[in-house]
Amino acid sequence: MDLRVNIAHKFSLMPGDINILLITAVSIGFVHTLTGPDHYLPFIVMSKARQWTHLKTLWITFLCGLGHVGSSILIGSIGIALGIGVNRLLTVESFRGNLAAWAFIVFGFGYFLWGLWKVYKNKPHTHFHMHADALQPHPHLHEHKHSLLEAHTHSHESVKPANLTPWILFTVFVLGPCEPLIPLLMYPAAKTHMGAVALVSLVFAFSTIATMMIIVQLTLRGINFLPMKIFEKYMHAIAGATIFISGCAIVFLGL
């Protein structure tokens, strides 16, 4: 007896009911993620801007996806356990969605400004100093950029700011709800048994997170074939602008 039939027998469900719920969970998870660019664009642009490895990018995507789905599962489970009406939970989810969207807007705009400042900071400029390690120390002028990739760096560039970007993304995704999960999957499944709720939630989470990671991975591999060198110094600003636009699309266009 397979898992679906076993669960159906235990919780007095028809196997066809389980099939419908699972197919719906997979479909909604896939479509919900694919049609929501905010589910994957932030990881793609931040990966290029911060020069994350593919493995690190996928790991961050996975954790953010887990927080994104997990927060809605938690709220839905509490609502079902306490007998809270679905409309009241949708109000909570709507508020969380607006909060997450505005967080994207604020973070994206701030990161965009910081990216522009990085471009300005990395403009070539001239320094006057002594090379004390030379056999005959002498002053000289040279032109350089304040970039970590430059060979001729100075001590004031040796301290890097703490990288809070993954934690900011994780926080925003925890705030962001999975809008269709509670009304279309969890509450219908709850009419049968909490075991069905757990199974449907798990399948939806797998579908959502897997879609996020696949899109991120394929897009990053595709970008590698593009001539990105000319945009390299603008990548932080581009990343910030992309996240800012994603937030605006959610707030003003309802995407």
Secondary structure as GFF3:
##gff-version 3
##sequence-region A 1 255
A	DSSP	alpha_helix	3	10	.	.	.	ID=ss1
A	DSSP	alpha_helix	15	34	.	.	.	ID=ss2
A	DSSP	three_ten_helix	37	39	.	.	.	ID=ss3
A	DSSP	alpha_helix	41	50	.	.	.	ID=ss4
A	DSSP	alpha_helix	54	82	.	.	.	ID=ss5
A	DSSP	alpha_helix	86	121	.	.	.	ID=ss6
A	DSSP	beta_strand	125	130	.	.	.	ID=ss7
A	DSSP	beta_strand	139	144	.	.	.	ID=ss8
A	DSSP	three_ten_helix	155	157	.	.	.	ID=ss9
A	DSSP	alpha_helix	165	175	.	.	.	ID=ss10
A	DSSP	alpha_helix	181	181	.	.	.	ID=ss11
A	DSSP	pi_helix	182	186	.	.	.	ID=ss12
A	DSSP	alpha_helix	187	190	.	.	.	ID=ss13
A	DSSP	alpha_helix	194	223	.	.	.	ID=ss14
A	DSSP	three_ten_helix	229	234	.	.	.	ID=ss15
A	DSSP	alpha_helix	235	253	.	.	.	ID=ss16
###
